[in-house]
Amino acid sequence: MSPVRRFALTVVQGALSLGAALHPLDGWAREAAPGEAGSLASGPTPLAYFLRSKGPAAEPVLHLGWTLAFICSLVCVIIAVMLLIAMFRRRKKEDHRALRSGGGLSFVYVGSIVSTVALFGIAIYMLSVLAEVADPPKEPALTVTVTAYDWWWKVDYGDGPSHFATANELHIPVGVPVLVVLKSADVIHAFWVPELSGKTQTIPGSVNRQWIQADRPGIFRGQCTQYCGVQHAHMAFEVYAQPQADYDRWYAAQQRDAPAPTSAQGIRGRKLFEERCAGCHAVAGSKSAGVQAPDLTHVLSRRLLAAGTVVNTPENLMDWIQHAQEIKPGTLMPDMKLSPAEAGDVSAYLATLR
């Protein structure tokens, strides 16, 4: 690719990242209907207005954003009015003499004092908001570790024998604070769930922390907001807020190993998967133990694929495996060249990973 085309692609991807943050096709959030919280991942999420909060960590940040937006707009209006007055008002001779003698400096002094006081007040307000959202109001009920990769998110739960990992999905119980430990495996990314929290960067070699809390069940979309490369626009994730009982069932299911395939086609597919995919991907209960790509133990339980790029269906999953560079150009996932028979075998094996 020529430097000009690479630069153009970078600009387009940067614009798409803003669009993904403000108006994604998959929608930002959906609240659960009564009795529906246990199956939130089963359907699409219609678009919801992203400038609102659904949790105590996001509300102070939202108010700060509206306040700053109002102040900036007011400043722009004042400057525009002053420019218009200066353009159309004809000065009298005594006004020019007053300016030459320094009489007009009083206006400058007053404006400087007002601006300084206003900026100082804004700084105090911003620091108070930072202090308010720095720590949860009570001890976190859950701690998860989120590691950002180019261009997907790894989510680790638990320690030791109870540990498991998911990809691009964060499940949390409703009504309790959750501590999110943020890391990066490559470059600087930014973790942002607009309706649940503010933005926090993930920096290589450093560990940042953030807490989130959802007041009600729902699916809340998150997005990387720090430009991190060609597929920055397609680095999304989803937060599933569930009632405690539903969350406990999901947690228990995720701790189980993948079942061994029973059909001849599935057995051949697992062998083929372990030969070609195990260097990057892991499947608990098998020989696949890769760490550089998403854990696929329960891949079919996820709603989206490729960090929110496509909906997770058996057909889309096989299309992603064989044409990853067409669906998400530049991703580290190579196109897997499979014959029709091999594709059928792999598809039969992946169908067991629920």
C-alpha positions in Angstrom: 0.0 0.0 0.0 1.4 3.4 -1.0 2.0 6.1 1.7 -0.8 8.2 0.3 -3.3 5.4 0.5 -2.1 4.4 4.0 -2.6 8.0 5.2 -6.0 8.2 3.6 -7.0 5.0 5.3 -5.8 6.2 8.6 -7.9 9.4 8.3 -11.0 7.4 7.3 -10.5 5.0 10.2 -10.1 7.9 12.6 -13.4 9.4 11.4 -15.1 6.0 11.7 -13.9 5.8 15.3 -15.7 9.0 16.1 -18.8 7.6 14.4 -18.5 4.4 16.3 -18.3 6.3 19.6 -21.3 8.6 18.8 -23.6 6.6 16.6 -22.7 2.9 16.2 -24.8 0.7 14.0 -25.3 -1.9 16.7 -26.6 0.7 19.2 -25.3 1.8 22.5 -27.5 0.2 25.1 -30.7 -1.6 25.7 -32.6 -2.0 29.0 -33.9 -5.4 29.8 -37.6 -6.1 29.8 -39.1 -7.7 32.9 -38.0 -11.3 33.0 -35.6 -10.9 30.1 -32.3 -10.2 31.9 -31.0 -13.8 31.6 -31.1 -13.7 27.8 -29.9 -10.2 27.0 -27.4 -11.4 24.4 -30.1 -13.1 22.3 -31.2 -10.1 20.3 -30.1 -6.8 18.7 -29.6 -3.6 20.8 -31.5 -0.6 19.4 -29.8 2.7 19.4 -30.1 4.7 22.6 -29.0 8.3 23.4 -25.5 8.0 24.7 -25.5 11.3 26.6 -27.1 9.9 29.7 -25.9 8.0 32.7 -27.0 4.6 34.0 -24.7 4.4 36.9 -23.1 6.5 39.7 -19.6 6.5 38.1 -20.9 8.1 35.0 -23.4 10.7 36.4 -20.8 13.2 37.7 -18.8 13.0 34.5 -22.0 13.6 32.5 -22.8 16.7 34.5 -19.2 17.9 34.1 -19.4 17.4 30.3 -22.7 19.4 30.0 -21.3 22.2 32.2 -18.1 22.5 30.1 -20.2 22.4 26.9 -22.4 25.2 28.2 -19.4 27.3 29.3 -17.6 26.8 26.0 -20.7 27.7 24.0 -21.2 30.8 26.1 -17.7 31.9 25.6 -18.0 31.4 21.8 -21.2 33.5 21.8 -19.7 36.3 23.8 -16.6 36.4 21.5 -18.9 36.4 18.4 -21.0 39.3 19.8 -17.9 41.3 20.7 -16.5 40.8 17.2 -19.8 41.9 15.6 -19.8 45.0 17.8 -16.2 45.8 16.9 -17.0 45.3 13.2 -20.1 47.5 12.9 -19.7 50.1 15.6 -18.1 53.3 14.5 -15.8 54.8 17.2 -16.0 58.4 18.2 -12.9 60.6 18.2 -12.8 60.7 22.0 -12.9 56.9 22.1 -9.7 56.8 20.0 -8.0 59.4 22.3 -9.0 57.3 25.3 -7.5 54.2 23.8 -4.3 56.0 22.9 -4.0 57.3 26.5 -4.6 53.9 28.0 -8.1 54.5 29.2 -9.4 51.4 27.4 -7.2 49.1 29.4 -9.7 48.9 32.3 -11.9 46.7 30.1 -8.9 44.4 29.5 -8.2 44.2 33.2 -11.8 43.3 34.1 -11.9 40.7 31.4 -8.7 39.1 32.5 -9.9 39.0 36.2 -13.3 37.4 35.2 -11.6 34.9 32.9 -9.1 33.9 35.7 -11.8 33.5 38.3 -13.9 31.4 35.8 -11.0 29.1 34.9 -10.1 28.7 38.5 -13.7 27.7 39.3 -13.8 25.2 36.4 -10.5 23.7 37.6 -11.9 23.2 41.1 -15.1 21.7 39.7 -13.1 19.3 37.5 -10.9 18.2 40.4 -13.9 17.6 42.6 -15.5 15.4 39.9 -12.2 13.4 39.6 -12.1 12.9 43.3 -15.8 11.8 43.3 -15.3 9.1 40.7 -11.8 8.0 41.8 -13.1 5.4 44.2 -16.4 3.5 44.5 -18.7 4.4 47.4 -18.2 0.9 48.9 -15.9 -2.0 48.5 -16.1 -3.5 45.0 -18.1 -6.7 44.8 -16.1 -7.9 41.9 -12.7 -7.3 40.3 -11.9 -8.1 36.7 -8.8 -7.5 34.6 -9.3 -6.0 31.1 -6.3 -6.2 28.8 -6.4 -4.2 25.5 -4.9 -5.8 22.4 -4.8 -4.6 18.7 -7.8 -4.7 18.2 -9.8 -6.6 20.9 -10.3 -6.8 24.6 -9.4 -9.7 26.9 -11.4 -10.0 30.1 -10.0 -12.1 33.0 -12.2 -13.3 35.9 -11.0 -15.0 39.1 -7.7 -16.5 40.1 -6.2 -20.0 40.2 -8.5 -22.9 39.4 -11.5 -20.6 39.2 -9.9 -18.4 36.5 -11.4 -18.0 33.0 -11.2 -15.5 30.2 -13.7 -14.0 27.8 -13.3 -11.6 24.9 -15.0 -8.3 24.1 -17.7 -9.0 26.7 -17.8 -7.8 30.3 -20.5 -9.3 32.6 -21.3 -7.6 35.9 -24.0 -7.9 38.5 -26.5 -5.0 38.8 -26.3 -2.5 41.6 -22.8 -3.1 42.9 -19.5 -1.4 42.1 -17.1 -3.4 39.9 -13.4 -2.7 39.9 -11.8 -2.9 36.4 -8.0 -3.3 36.3 -6.8 -2.0 33.0 -3.7 -3.2 31.1 -2.4 -3.0 27.5 -0.5 -5.7 25.6 0.8 -3.4 22.9 0.0 0.3 22.5 -2.1 2.9 24.3 -5.8 2.3 24.2 -8.7 3.8 26.1 -11.5 2.0 27.9 -14.9 3.9 27.7 -18.4 2.8 28.5 -20.3 6.2 28.2 -23.4 5.3 30.2 -21.4 3.6 33.0 -18.1 5.5 33.4 -15.6 8.0 32.0 -12.6 7.2 29.9 -9.4 5.6 31.2 -6.3 4.8 29.2 -4.6 1.5 29.1 -0.9 2.1 28.9 1.8 -0.6 28.2 3.8 -1.3 31.3 1.3 0.5 33.6 -1.8 -0.6 35.4 -4.8 1.7 35.6 -8.0 1.2 37.5 -11.6 2.2 37.0 -14.9 1.3 38.6 -18.2 0.9 37.0 -21.7 0.2 38.2 -25.0 -0.3 36.4 -28.2 0.7 38.2 -30.4 -1.6 36.1 -30.0 -4.6 33.8 -29.0 -3.9 30.2 -26.4 -4.1 27.5 -24.0 -1.2 27.4 -21.6 -0.7 24.5 -18.0 0.4 25.1 -15.4 1.7 22.7 -11.7 2.3 22.5 -11.4 6.1 22.2 -7.6 6.4 22.0 -6.4 6.1 18.3 -4.5 2.9 18.3 -4.1 1.9 14.6 -5.9 1.0 11.5 -8.8 -0.9 13.1 -9.3 1.5 16.1 -12.9 2.1 14.8 -13.6 -1.6 15.2 -12.4 -2.1 18.8 -15.7 -2.2 20.7 -17.0 -4.3 23.5 -20.2 -4.8 25.5 -21.0 -4.7 29.2 -23.8 -7.0 30.3 -25.4 -5.9 33.5 -27.4 -8.8 35.0 -29.3 -9.5 38.2 -27.1 -11.4 40.7 -28.8 -14.8 40.0 -28.4 -14.5 36.3 -24.8 -13.4 36.7 -24.0 -16.4 39.0 -25.4 -18.8 36.3 -23.3 -17.2 33.6 -20.2 -17.2 35.8 -20.7 -20.9 36.6 -21.2 -21.8 32.9 -18.0 -19.9 31.9 -15.9 -22.0 34.4 -16.8 -25.2 32.6 -14.4 -26.7 30.1 -15.5 -27.1 26.5 -17.2 -30.6 26.0 -15.3 -33.1 23.9 -16.9 -33.5 20.4 -18.7 -36.7 19.9 -19.2 -36.8 16.1 -16.5 -37.9 13.7 -16.7 -34.5 11.9 -16.3 -32.6 15.2 -13.3 -34.8 16.2 -11.6 -34.1 12.9 -12.4 -30.4 13.4 -10.9 -30.3 16.8 -7.7 -31.9 15.5 -7.5 -29.4 12.7 -8.2 -26.5 15.1 -5.4 -27.7 17.4 -3.0 -27.9 14.5 -3.7 -24.5 13.0 -5.2 -22.3 15.7 -3.9 -23.5 19.0 -0.8 -21.3 18.8 -3.0 -18.2 19.3 -6.4 -19.3 20.7 -7.2 -21.3 23.8 -10.0 -23.7 24.5 -10.3 -25.0 28.0 -10.4 -28.8 28.2 -8.3 -29.3 25.0 -4.7 -29.0 23.8 -5.3 -25.4 22.6 -3.6 -23.0 25.0 -2.7 -19.9 23.0 -2.7 -16.5 24.7 -2.3 -14.0 21.9 -5.9 -14.2 20.7 -9.4 -14.5 22.2 -10.2 -17.6 24.3 -12.8 -19.6 22.4 -14.0 -22.0 25.0 -17.6 -20.5 24.9 -17.3 -18.5 21.7 -20.9 -19.2 20.6 -22.3 -17.7 23.7 -21.1 -14.3 22.7 -23.4 -11.9 20.7 -20.7 -10.3 18.5 -17.5 -11.3 16.8 -14.2 -9.4 16.1 -14.6 -6.8 18.8 -18.1 -5.8 17.8 -17.5 -5.9 14.0 -20.1 -8.6 13.0 -23.0 -10.5 14.7 -21.9 -13.9 16.0 -23.7 -16.6 13.9 -22.2 -19.9 12.7 -22.1 -18.5 9.2 -20.4 -15.3 10.2 -17.9 -17.2 12.4 -16.7 -19.3 9.5 -16.6 -16.3 7.2 -14.5 -14.5 9.8 -12.1 -17.5 10.0 -11.6 -17.7 6.3 -11.8 -14.0 5.4 -10.6 -12.0 8.4 -8.5 -9.6 6.4 -11.5 -8.7 4.2 -13.8 -8.1 7.2 -11.2 -6.3 9.3 -8.2 -5.3 7.2 -5.0 -5.2 9.2 -6.1 -7.4 12.0 -3.6 -9.9 13.3 -5.9 -12.7 12.5 -4.8 -14.3 9.1 -7.1 -15.7 6.5 -7.3 -19.4 7.1 -7.3 -21.4 3.8 -9.7 -24.3 4.3 -11.2 -26.7 1.8 -14.9 -27.2 1.9 -14.4 -30.5 3.9 -12.1 -28.8 6.4 -14.5 -25.9 6.8 -17.3 -28.3 7.6 -15.2 -30.1 10.2 -14.1 -26.9 11.9 -17.6 -25.6 11.9 -18.9 -28.8 13.5 -16.2 -28.5 16.3 -16.9 -24.8 16.9 -20.6 -25.6 17.2 -19.8 -27.4 20.5 -18.1 -24.3 22.0 -21.2 -22.8 23.7 
